[in-house]
Amino acid sequence: MNTQARMTTDIDVDEFRKIVRSRRSVRRFTDEPIPDAILDECLDLAMLAPNSSNLQPWEFRVVRTPALRDRVAHACLGQNAAKTAPVLIGIVARTGTWRDHSRRAVDEWPGESVPPIVEKYYRKIAPLHYSQGPLGAFGLAKKMLGAVTGLRKPVPRGPYSPCAMRVWAAKSTALAAENLMLALRAHGFDSCPMEGFDAWRINRLLDVPDDGDVIMMLAAGRCGEKGIYSQQYRFNRNEFVHYL
Ligand SMILES: Cc1cc2nc3c(=O)[nH]c(=O)nc-3n(C[C@H](O)[C@H](O)[C@H](O)COP(=O)(O)O)c2cc1C
């Protein structure tokens, strides 16, 4: 299926443009629910996002029950998007799943046999690369070693601390979040990513594991009346795009 999708030549760029351009952060939703099948498909598409070493360090905690939704909306500082959305999704980046996922990347390899280079990567290189050791000591040792060997040749410069691991997980998870927003839009639904929330309360309400960071809460549903607050604008591209 993936290979076939990759070979598809009849991709309509106008449709893609339409999806990207029509996505807006919506702050007021109607109470129309998102059908389960559509939400499931959007989450499947989210999980097709590119991610570091295919270690899939994300999790999606979907809140639909009204009672919990109200409490989660309250923890989202009572923002209109959270108060009106039929679905709230905690988008969680996890730093503690990579070891298990490294094993599974080999065990669940889709081909007949695992290529030796893949096996070596997940069994030897990934554990070396992502382990930080107690109190980050191993990460620090790798950083110092890298600084010395890096004088002569290019070397990886991280992630070499627990904090860098959080950035590592957040990068891939944010890409999944964008896939999710665009997939919702493609189905005619809308969303609002939110970082305005009380993380302490959200972690408890969503039962987020200790190694999890809710990188954003996503409010999702159908755009309601006056759901878009203002015209979309961006700064001049010449300040941000540099051809070297
Ligand atoms: C990481 C992140 C956090 C955001 N947090 C909030 C938020 O807490 N509340 C809100 O109303 N919008 C939030 N937004 C939406 C932005 O304000 C919005 O994307 C931006 O103003 C551009 O508008 P557009 O998404 O309609 O293009 C957030 C967006 C991102 C990517």
The ligand as a MOL file (V3000), in Angstrom:
LIG
                    3D

  0  0  0     0  0            999 V3000
M  V30 BEGIN CTAB
M  V30 COUNTS 31 33 0 0 0
M  V30 BEGIN ATOM
M  V30 1 C 2.6520 25.1830 19.4810 0
M  V30 2 C 1.4400 26.0630 19.2820 0
M  V30 3 C 0.7530 26.5240 20.3790 0
M  V30 4 C -0.4000 27.3020 20.2150 0
M  V30 5 N -1.1190 27.6530 21.3180 0
M  V30 6 C -2.3050 28.2730 21.1570 0
M  V30 7 C -3.1480 28.5040 22.2710 0
M  V30 8 O -2.8610 28.1350 23.4030 0
M  V30 9 N -4.3310 29.1270 22.0600 0
M  V30 10 C -4.7280 29.5280 20.8180 0
M  V30 11 O -5.8300 30.0800 20.6980 0
M  V30 12 N -3.9470 29.3110 19.7290 0
M  V30 13 C -2.7560 28.6820 19.8730 0
M  V30 14 N -1.9800 28.3950 18.7820 0
M  V30 15 C -2.4360 28.8060 17.4450 0
M  V30 16 C -1.6340 29.9870 16.9320 0
M  V30 17 O -1.9820 31.1510 17.6110 0
M  V30 18 C -1.8800 30.0830 15.4310 0
M  V30 19 O -1.3900 28.9370 14.8050 0
M  V30 20 C -1.2410 31.3250 14.8070 0
M  V30 21 O -1.7750 32.4920 15.3330 0
M  V30 22 C -1.4090 31.3390 13.2900 0
M  V30 23 O -2.7700 31.2550 12.9240 0
M  V30 24 P -3.3160 30.0870 11.9790 0
M  V30 25 O -3.0200 28.7680 12.6800 0
M  V30 26 O -4.7950 30.3150 11.8600 0
M  V30 27 O -2.5860 30.1810 10.6960 0
M  V30 28 C -0.8440 27.6450 18.9180 0
M  V30 29 C -0.1280 27.1770 17.8110 0
M  V30 30 C 0.9810 26.3740 17.9900 0
M  V30 31 C 1.6890 25.8160 16.7760 0
M  V30 END ATOM
M  V30 BEGIN BOND
M  V30 1 1 1 2
M  V30 2 1 2 3
M  V30 3 2 2 30
M  V30 4 2 3 4
M  V30 5 1 4 5
M  V30 6 1 4 28
M  V30 7 2 5 6
M  V30 8 1 6 7
M  V30 9 1 6 13
M  V30 10 2 7 8
M  V30 11 1 7 9
M  V30 12 1 9 10
M  V30 13 2 10 11
M  V30 14 1 10 12
M  V30 15 2 12 13
M  V30 16 1 13 14
M  V30 17 1 14 15
M  V30 18 1 14 28
M  V30 19 1 15 16
M  V30 20 1 16 17
M  V30 21 1 16 18
M  V30 22 1 18 19
M  V30 23 1 18 20
M  V30 24 1 20 21
M  V30 25 1 20 22
M  V30 26 1 22 23
M  V30 27 1 23 24
M  V30 28 2 24 25
M  V30 29 1 24 26
M  V30 30 1 24 27
M  V30 31 2 28 29
M  V30 32 1 29 30
M  V30 33 1 30 31
M  V30 END BOND
M  V30 END CTAB
M  END
